[in-house]
């Protein structure tokens, strides 16, 4: 897995986690924190699963 896709996935998930933390603090309801689980799944699907798992070698 290329490192770029992993870093993009991690960055998107951290950003979404802070959004859900802000929502839960503003609304005073901790169930908004359950949104971090689908956010994690979406970030993995969006960035990591679409990246190539095998690096193709250049033929000479």
N, C-alpha and C positions, 0 to 999 in steps of 0.2 A: 504494500500500500504506500503510495507516495506520501511524503510528510506534509505536503501542502494541503491535501484534502483532510488529513487528520487535524491540522491546526485550524482550518476553516470550520470544521465541525465543532471542535472544542470552543472556539470563539463564539460561534452562533449559540451554542448551548449555554455558555456562561452568560451571554447577553440576555437570552430569554429567561434564564433563572433569576437574574436581577430584576427583570421586568415583573415576574411573578412575585418576587419578594416585595417589591414596591406596591403592587396591587394588594397583597395581603396586609401590609402595614396600613395603607390608606383606608381599606375597607374594614380592617379589624377582624378579618376572617382568615384563619389559617388554611382553609380548604383550597385556597388559590394555589398553595404550594404543591398540590397534587398535579398541577399543570406542568411541572418540571419533568414529569415522567413522559408524557407524550411529546414534549419538546425535545427530550433526549432521543426518542425514537425517530422523530422527524429529521433531526440533525444528522443522525447516522444514515438514514435512508437518502437524504439529499446529497451528502458529500462523500461519505465513505463507500457506500455500496455502488455508487456510480463511477468510482475510480477503478482503473485497471489493476487487477491483482498480479499480473505478470508483466514485467518490463521486457519489451521486445528488444532483441539485440539487432543492431544494424549489420546487415550482410555486406561483406566487402568483396 
